[in-house]
Amino acid sequence: MENRDENSLIPQFLLEVLQKLADVSSLDWLAARAKKIAVEEKKTTLFLSFSQASRFFTKDGLSLEDSQLKRAKALKADWRPETWNQLNAARAYLVLHLPHADSTKWLKTLDQLFETGDMNELESLYKTLCLYPHQELLAPRAAEGLRSNMTIVFDAVALNNPYPAAHLNETAWNQLVLKAIFLQRPLYQIIGLDERANAHLADTLLDAANERWSAHRSVMPELWRLVGPFIHDENIQMIKKLLSQDNPLEVQAGVLACLSSSHPEAQQLVNEHVSIKEEIDRGNVSWESIGRQYVPFQ
């Protein structure tokens, strides 16, 4: 069942954010267009306005205050509008005024927007996945975005977006993570990464890591975050090999992976790297710090 309060409060929040950033003429245009979209039988205004929004709003960041960030999280769990720009917000505001009582009609119109959008328009549409009504109908659309060859589109779905973790099945979720690793995207920006970790994904990643090591190629340090909870007798040797690498980020990743494991040998390996454990305890080493420092290379 939809949350009617959420459906009305989120557009209101977006408008309030934009009111502090955009000029009055742009805001007047946005309000007039949204009002027309909400009542228009034909969807001409929606399609034209969605495209024309780039004339009125910039790609500058939203620059949210702490109070706004807290309010956003209260409106939608794990939503990260701080990663949006003003044009993303304006376009989301317009689309969220599309009547949705008839889910079939609503989805048909939304699909038309996706199918005709350019790269930047698709970015806004996919970033808004987590805010649309009828969330249960959008998993195929999310999967389509994840298949895109455009990094900006893939990122809009996979990174800083709570929709995939909440709605994708395990197969689709694992494909998201594998493609993110293949594209060398920052895994720490994937929401729900720890909660959706699973043994099948861990096994697949271990196979991939072994192949890369055999070819004398590097392994993305963040990969081990998804392996740590599934360390067992058969794969502990790979963790030991990881901890013998020359790259400090890989060693840090190895210790963090061991900390997420209950395997006795993993705990012993942590004890053999006291200095890193201390840095972890101080908050100086984390999966995010590793992801931020990692420079992709082949």
N, C-alpha and C positions, 0 to 999 in steps of 0.2 A: 504494500500500500504506500502511496506517495505521501510525503510530508508537505502539506500545503504551506505551512509556515516557512519551511526551508525554501520552497519554490518561490516565495515572494520576498523573503528577507535577503537572499543572496543577490538578486538584481539591485535591490535597494542599497546593499553594502557596496557593490561595484560602483554605483552612481555616486555615492558619498565619497568614495576614494577618488574618483575622477574629478569631482567638484573641487578638490584641493589642488589639482594638477593641470587641468585643461582650461582654456578660455571660455568665456560665457557663450560666445556664438557657437562653439563646437558642442557645448552641453545642451544648448537650446535645440540644435539640429538633432542630437541624439535622442532627447526626450520626445520630440515631435515624431521622429521616425518610429521609436518604440511604441508609442501610443497607437500609431496607424497599423503597425504590424500585429498588435494585439487584437484588432477588430476586423482587419481586412480579410475578405474571403479568398481573393486571389493573393498570391504571395510575391507579387512583383516588387512591392516595397522592401520586403525582406532581402531579396536577391540583390536589388540595386543598392540598398543601404549597406549591406554587408561588404560589398565591393568598395563603395564610396567612403567608407569609414577611414580609410588611409589618408584621405584629404583633410580630415579633421583631427585625427589623433596620431601621435608619434609612437615610435618604438622605444621611447625612454621608459626606464623601469618605473614601477609603481611607488617605490620608496615608502613603504608602509611603516607607520609608527608601531611601537610595541603593543599599544592598546588595540590597534587594528589587526595585528597579527593574532592576538588572543581571540578577538571576536571572530576572525575568519575560521580559526580552529573550532570554535564553538558552533559555528554554522555548519561546517563540514569537516568531519574528522580527517586529519592528515592533509587537508588542502593547503597548498603552498602558493598563494597568490603573489608572494614576494618574488617568485621566479617569473612572473608575468610582466609584460609591458603594457603601456596604456592602450595600444591598439588591440591587444588580446582582450583586455577588459571591456573595451567599447563593443567589440564584435560579440563577445559573450553576452553582454547586456542586451543586445538586439535579438540574438537567437533565443534567449531565455524568455522573451516576450511572445514567442510563437505559441499559439494555443495548442494544448496537448491533451485535451479531454478525449479526443479520438486518437488513440495511440497509433493506429494504422496510418491515418492521414498525416499525423505529426511525423512519423518515421519516414514516410515517403518524401516529405518536404525536406527533412534533414538530410536524407540520402542524396537528394538533388544538390544540396549545398556542397556536400562532400565531393560529389562526382564532378562538379564544375569549378571547384576552387583551385586557385593557384597555390604555389608552395606556401606563401605566407598566410593565405586564408586557411589552408589546411592546418597549419600550425595552431592557429587560434581555435579552430573547430576541435582538434584533438586535445588540446590543453583543457578544453571545457568538458570533456567526456564525463568527468566526475560530478558535474553539476546538472546535467540534463535530467529531466524526468524519465521515467521508464528505463531505469538503469539496466534492468534485466534483458532488454532488447538490444543492447549495444555491444555485447561481446564480439559478434562478427565484425562490427565496424572497427573495434580496437585491434582485432587480429589483422585486419586489412592494413591499418596504419603501421603495424609492426613489420609487415612485409615490404614496406616502402624502401626504395633505394635512396631516398632523400633523408639524410641524417637529421635534418631539422624536423621532419615529420616523425621519424622513429623516436627521436628524443621527446617530442611532445606527448607521445603515448607512454613511453617507458620511464622517463625521468621526472621526478617531482610530481607524479600524478598517481593519486590513490586508486584510480579505477582498476588497473590490471590486477593488483593484489586482491582486491575485493571481489572481482567477478570472473577472472580467467580460470579455466580448469588447469589441472597440473601440467598437461601436455603443452598448452599454449603458454603457460607461465615459464616453463623450462625453456621453450623456444625463445622467449623474450630475453631471458638471462644469457643464453648461449649466443644470441646475436649481439647483445650488448658487449659481451667479451670479445667476440670476433671483430666488432667495430671499435673496440678499445674505449668504450664509453665509461664514464665514472659510475661504478656500481653503487657507491654510497648514496647516490641520488635516486636510486630505485626504492620506492616506498614498499615496505613489507618484506624486504629481502630476507630477514631472519625468520619471520613468521612463516614464510612460504618455502623455506629450505626443505629439501626432501632427499631421500637416499638415492633415488634414481638419478636426480640431477648431480649429486655428489659423485656417483660412479662415472657418469659421463664426463664430468670435469676432470676427474683423476685420469681417465683414459686420454683426454686431450692433453693434459699436462705431461703425461708420460711420453706421448708422441713428440711433443715440442722438445722435451729434454733429450730424447733420442736423436733429434735432428739438430741438437746444440742451439736451440732457440730459447728465448726467455719465456717465462710464464707470468701473466698478469698477477701481481701480488694479491689483489682483492679477490681473486678466484678462490683462495683458501678459506675465505669467510664462509663459503657454502659447503666446505668439506669438513670443517672442524667438528660440528655436531655428530658426524658420521665416521669418525676415526675408529678403526677396529684393528684386530690382529693382522688382517690381510693387507691393510694399506698404511700401517704405522711406519713402514720403512720409507715410504715416500715423504712422510712428514720429517723424518730424520734427514733425508736428503735435502729437503727444503731448508732446514735449519743449518745446513752446511754450506749454503750458497754465499757468495761474496757480496751480493747486493743487500745492504742493510734493510731495505724495505721488505724484501722477501723473508728475512730472518724475523723482523717484527711481525709480519703476517703469520709466520709459523707459530710464534709464541701466542698470538691472539687466537689462532685456530685451536691450539692445544688448550687454552683457557676455556673454550666453549665445549670441550670434550670431557667425558667422565672416564675415559680409558686410563688405566694406571700409568702406562708408559708415557702417555701425553702429559700427565701431571708431573711426571719425573722430568720430562724435557723442559717444562716451565722452570723447574727448580735449577736447571742447568744454565738458565739465562736470567739470572737475578736482576741484572742492571736494566734489561728491557722490561721485565715485570714491574720494576719500580717506576719506570717511566710511564707505563700503562696505568699504574695506580695513581700517579700524579695527574693523569689526564693529558700527558704530552704525546702519547702514542695511542692511536685509535684507528679503526678502519677508515674513518673519514680523513684523518691526517695522512694515512698511507695513500688514499685515493687522490688527495689534493697534490701530493708530492710526486706521484707516479707520472713519468713521462713515457708515453707509449713508444715502443720500438719493437722491431721484428727480430 
